[in-house]
Amino acid sequence: MTMETLEKDSQKQIGQFVADDFRTAAVFNKYGIDFCCKGDRTVAEVCDKKGLSPQTLIDELEAVLNSKTDQSIDYKSWPLDLLAEYIEKKHHRYVEEKAPVLKQFLSKLCAVHGQRHPELFEINELFTASAGELASHMKKEELILFPFVKRMVKAKLDNVAIQSPQFGTVGNPIAMMMEEHENEGERFRKIAELTNNYNPPADACNTYRVTFAMLDEFEKDLHLHIHLENNILFPAAIKLEQQFG
């Protein structure tokens, strides 16, 4: 790798790496780097904060990018209405299906193991709050933001003007959604810390282990969910709206 390449990649935003090829998410996850809510930071910035060598991180990213495994899905090439529909059908439904099960399991763990592991009460409180906020957040996307994105796509295809929405510009609901994403990202950072990165204690029963594994999977799905919106759908929606003048 030349110094020029190193310098160029060091100044690239981490969200852009993941937008270009989602396989790079595994590298950022390995170092505890948030690529979804905080995807606007450069490699140089995150390395400085984490005390990592940019060379080391970029070498690992390049190894992933140059690997001969099947290419990840190129979400950036999808029409915006399809991407919005996919997020709703895949990621929103995932939250709707998994959240009630996790709430039930966490409640059971608190009752059975809470005395020996008091951190379970805070984990339960954080996840319950997250589940409630996500339910409200997803409805706002499904009823307000996503329908407007789909209307813009259709208007562009039909080459017709689009009526200004009640919320003014698409940037307004997007700013709200991104702030809510940040809140959930922060909540899950706390959950990851309290669960020792989803590693159950030595005395954990099967329910304990399953619950932590489900929380880990839930966070990974949420990261992809937020990444698709923050780094791909939202910027493209803002650009599309600008084309209507």
N, C-alpha and C positions, 0 to 999 in steps of 0.2 A: 504494500500500500504506500503510495507516495504521500508526502507531507501535504500536498495540495488536496488530495482526496480526503485525508484525515481532517483537515481544516474544514472542508466543505461539509462532510458528514457530521462534524461536531456542531455545526451551526444549523443542522436540520432539526425540525421539531419532531419530538418522539411520536406525536399523533400522526404525523405524515408518514413515518416509517411504517406504522401499523396500517394506515390507510392504503399504502402501496402494496403491502403484503402482510396479512394478518398473522403469518407464522412468526413474525418478529415479536409478537405479544408475549410469547413464552420466555424470551430473553429478558424483557422488561419485568415480567412477573417474578422471575428468578431473583432479581435484585430489589424487589419491592418497589418498583417504579410505577407510579400511576399513569398509565398512558391514555386513560379515557377522560376523567375529569380534569386532569392537569396535562393534557396532551399538547398544550401550546408552548411547553418549555423545550429548549434545545437540549441536545445530548450533552453539550458542554455544561449547561446549567445543572442538569440532574447529576452528572458525574461529580461536579464540584460540591453539591449538597451531600451526596452519598459518600464522598471520599473515594470515588472510583477513578480508575484510569480510563480516559476516553478511548484510548487505543484498545484496551481490553474489551470494552463494551462494543465498539465498532467492529472489532475482529469477530466477536460472537454473532453480531447482527449479519455480517457479511457471510459467515459460515452458513447461517440459516438461509439467507437469500440465494446463495450459490448451490445449496443442496439440491439433489435431483429428485426429491420426493414430489408427489403431486402438488401442483400449484394450488394455493388457497383460492377461495372464491373471490373473484374480482368485483366486489360490491360497488366500486366506483363506476363501473361500466353499466350498472343497472339503471333503467329509467327511474326517476324519483318516485313515481306513484307505485311502482313495483316494490321499491325498497321500503316505503312507508307501510305497505301492505304486509310485507315480510316481517318487519319489526313487530307489527301488531299481532300477526298470526303466530309467530314463533316466540318472541321474547315476552310480549305482554301475556300471552296464554301460559307461558312457563311460570311466570310470577303468580298468576291466578291459581294455577294447579299446585304449586309447591308451597306457597306461603301458608295455607291453612294446615298442611301436614307438619311443617316445621314448627308452627305455633303450638300445635298439639304435643309434639315431641318435647319441645323446650319446657312447656308447662309441666309435663310428666317428670322431666329431669330435675326441675326445681323442687318438686314435691319429694322425690326419692333421694336425690344427691345434694340438694341445696345446702344442707347443714355442713357437709364436708367440703363442698365446693361453692362458697357463697358468690363467686363470680358469675355463676349460672343465672342469678337473678338479674344482673346487669345485662348479660347477653340477651336474656329473654325480653327485657324491657327495650333494648335497642332494636332487636329484630321486630318486635310487635309494632314499634313506632315506624320502622322502615316499611313494613308491610302496609300499614295504613296510609302512609304518605305516597307510596308507589301506586296504590290503588287509585287515589285521587289524581296523581300525576298522569297516569296512563289514560284516564278518562278525558282529561283536558287535551291530551294529544289526539285521542280518537274522535272527539267531538268538535274540536276547534282547529288545531294545527294541521293534522294530517288531511282532513277534507279540503282545506285551503290549498295545500301542496298539490293535491290531486286535481283541483280546479285549475290551478296554474298550468299544470302539465297539459291538461285538455285544451285550455285556451291557446297555449303555444302551438299545439298540433293543429288546431282549427284556424290558427292565425287570426284570433279575435282578441279584443281588449278584455280585461278582467276588472270587475267592480272592486273598488277598495274595500277591504274588510273592516269590520267595526273596530278591530284592534289596531288599526292604522297601518302598520307595516309588519311583515312577517318577523322582522327582527325583534319585535316586542314580546310575543309569546316565546320565541326562541331564547331570549335572554332569561325569561322566567324558568323555562325548562332546564337551562344550563345551570342556573343557580340551584335548582332542586336536585339536579344530578350531583352537584358538588356536595350538597348536604348528605345524600345517600352514600356517596363515596367516603365521606368522613365517618359516617356511622359504621360502615363496614371495615374501615381501617381500625376502629376501636374494637369491633367484634373479632377481627383477626388477631389483634393484640391480646385480648382477653382469653381467646381459645388457644393461645400459643401456636398461631398459624394453623388452626384446625387439627392440632395434635391432641387427642384425648389423653387424660391422665392414665397412669398404670392400672388404677382400680376401676376403669370404665367398663360398663356393661355393654351389651350389643347395641341397645337403643342409643346410648351415649355416643358410641363410635359411628353409628349410622347418621345420627343428627349432625355431628361435626363434619362428616363427609358430605352431607347434603348442604350444609352451610357453605362449605368450600365450593361446591358446584354452583350454588346459588350466586355467590360472589363472582365467579368466573363468567357466568351467563350475564350477570348485570354489567360487568366490564365490557363485554362484547356489545351488549345492548346500547350502553351509553356511548361507546366508541362509534358505532354505526350512525348514531344521531349527531353527536358533537363534531366528529371529524369528517363525516361524509354527507349525511342528509341535510343538516342545518346550513353549512356553508353553501351547498349547491342550491338550496331553496332561496337563500338570500340573493345569490347570483341570478337565479331564474327570475325573481321578482324585479330585479333591476332592468331586465330586458324589456319589461313592459313600460319603462320610462316613468 
